Amino acid sequence: MGKDENGVVYGTEDLLTALCNSVTRVLNVATQTKIHYSAMVQRITKIGLKPDIGCFVLFDGGFSGLVVLNFSGSAALEIYEKYMLSMGMPKSELASAFTSDEVSNILGELMNQIVGDFTGKIRRELQTNITQNQPKMLVLNKQVMLSVDTPLDRPEIRRVSFFTESNNIFYLELAIDRTEFIKLHDFDSSEVLDPDALLDSEQADRAKGVQAAAAAPAEDNDSDELLRSLGM
């Protein structure tokens, strides 16, 4: 995303790129390492959780879909360790197995940050809103297929490979309804449209109006008394 021409269409691959960039941005900052993704994307027919750790998030709103991250045990442990070490935790106190609840909890927290970064970008650059549920993490020893619980008329499913600094691999899978966004006119994508802030501002203005109306009779009474004291 980030093209300026009027009439530009944003489709599935643009949304996928935005999501991939959110993954790398959040994990690069969290782990203080360089994580990158493949320039090639797979078009797949099914989306699911795969060993060793799978995480999924449903989102709904302007468009609906499902995001899945599938980590190998080595990738999950590397991301967990790098994150905890960057937070100042001593290595001796870290979990040593990817099956630890602590590893799943940290990956779930990072997944929440990733999707939050993505939804914020969607709000700014596409001027629509999507909401997500809490990420669900599962340690798996076999593949589990998932289906989106919102109706998708024309589902599109993609898979992208990611590589950690130590070259461990994990995968992102995205399932969304086929959708396109067409720019009708130019706008400043840096402006964040916050409905709650607009509502608060409107309520504050209304409260000021009520206060002004309540103060007006008192001011009129004071003026009348002053005129009477002057014999007018």
Long-range contacts (C-beta under 8 A, 24 or more apart in sequence): 1-121, 1-125, 1-126, 2-125, 2-189, 4-186, 5-183, 6-183, 6-184, 6-185, 6-186, 7-182, 7-183, 8-182, 8-183, 9-180, 9-181, 9-182, 10-126, 10-180, 10-181, 10-182, 10-183, 11-178, 11-179, 11-180, 11-181, 12-156, 12-158, 12-176, 12-178, 12-179, 13-41, 13-158, 15-122, 15-174, 15-176, 15-179, 16-41, 16-158, 16-160, 16-174, 18-118, 18-121, 18-122, 18-125, 19-67, 19-114, 19-118, 19-172, 19-174, 20-160, 20-162, 20-172, 22-114, 22-115, 22-117, 22-118, 22-121, 23-69, 23-114, 23-162, 23-172, 24-162, 25-117, 26-110, 26-113, 26-114, 26-117, 27-79, 27-110, 27-114, 30-79, 30-82, 30-83, 30-86, 30-110, 30-113, 31-79, 31-82, 31-83, 31-86, 31-165, 32-82, 32-86, 33-82, 33-164, 33-165, 34-165, 35-162, 35-163, 35-164, 35-165, 36-162, 36-163, 37-160, 37-161, 37-162, 37-163, 37-172, 38-160, 38-161, 38-162, 38-163, 40-161, 41-158, 41-159, 41-160, 42-158, 42-159, 42-160, 43-156, 43-157, 43-158, 44-157, 44-158, 44-159, 44-173, 45-157, 46-145, 46-157, 47-145, 47-146, 47-148, 47-157, 47-173, 47-174, 47-175, 48-143, 48-144, 48-145, 48-146, 48-173, 49-138, 49-140, 49-143, 49-144, 49-146, 50-140, 50-143, 50-144, 50-171, 51-140, 51-141, 51-142, 51-143, 52-76, 52-98, 52-99, 52-139, 52-140, 52-141, 53-98, 53-103, 53-104, 53-107, 53-137, 53-138, 53-139, 53-140, 54-137, 54-138, 54-140, 54-144, 55-107, 55-108, 55-111, 55-135, 55-136, 55-137, 55-138, 56-135, 56-136, 56-146, 57-111, 57-112, 57-115, 57-132, 57-133, 57-134, 57-135, 57-136, 58-132, 58-133, 58-148, 58-149, 58-150, 59-115, 59-119, 59-130, 59-131, 59-132, 59-133, 60-130, 60-131, 60-132, 60-150, 61-128, 61-129, 61-130, 61-131, 62-122, 62-126, 62-128, 62-129, 62-130, 63-128, 63-130, 63-176, 63-177, 63-179, 64-148, 64-150, 64-152, 64-176, 64-177, 65-148, 65-152, 65-174, 65-175, 65-176, 65-177, 66-146, 66-148, 66-174, 66-175, 66-176, 67-115, 67-172, 67-173, 67-174, 68-146, 68-172, 68-173, 68-174, 69-107, 69-111, 69-114, 69-170, 69-171, 69-172, 69-173, 70-170, 70-171, 70-173, 71-98, 71-107, 71-170, 72-168, 72-169, 72-170, 73-98, 73-99, 74-98, 74-166, 74-168, 75-164, 75-168, 75-169, 75-170, 76-103, 76-107, 76-170, 77-103, 78-164, 78-165, 78-166, 78-168, 79-106, 79-107, 79-110, 79-164, 80-106, 80-107, 82-165, 83-110, 98-139, 99-139, 104-137, 104-138, 104-139, 105-137, 107-137, 108-134, 108-135, 108-136, 108-137, 111-135, 111-137, 120-192, 123-192, 123-193, 124-189, 124-190, 124-191, 124-192, 125-189, 126-181, 127-187, 127-193, 128-181, 148-175, 152-176, 152-177, 153-177, 153-178, 154-178
